[in-house]
């Protein structure tokens, strides 16, 4: 069942407790949030949706499945080529145009997706955020994403091939640590394999990477 709202605090919050298969879509969010509870700027012009799915895979695999579903929907509907910045950012021309947030709630996965579809203006303190820059295709995008999610193929190869920054030097933020490393690979569980400056290899389960040149 798809439930549509003009405005909610957060579609992820609204979706919690709904039955599996429910999709909550809103045109605006007043308290949208992303990883680490950070605010997700959610004005008119974006697609904000949350799907309630069974928790039958790890959150990392669900993120990979969702990211490839979102990228291919954007390419089909908007005719723009987008990439994935590990782990959950959708990137177009070096700007983040969307994000994914998976939360577990009771025995379900709440799969939240936020995409800046035709958002016109962003606050000055968000210079790395952008818009896909198309007309209002939110309904078509949502339908295509839901369709793609249902196809349930192993997302690993496609996720990896869409990753930006592979082989590049990056800044890693892991908890309180902040250091430089090179991205070497991604394993099938969605862990990022990096090489630190001292030559040691580590697998990141969570954390954030960004280009040192940006
Ligand atoms: C991130 O960039 O860290 C993830 C952002 C996820 C935002 C989406 S918008 C729909 C859903 N509702 C929320 O409050 N968050 C997610």
Boltz pocket constraint, residues with backbone or C-beta under 6 A from the ligand:
constraints:
  - pocket:
      binder: B
      contacts: [[A, 9], [A, 10], [A, 11], [A, 12], [A, 13], [A, 29], [A, 31], [A, 32], [A, 33], [A, 34], [A, 35], [A, 40], [A, 47], [A, 48], [A, 49], [A, 50], [A, 88], [A, 98], [A, 99], [A, 100], [A, 101], [A, 112], [A, 113], [A, 114], [A, 115]]
      max_distance: 6.0
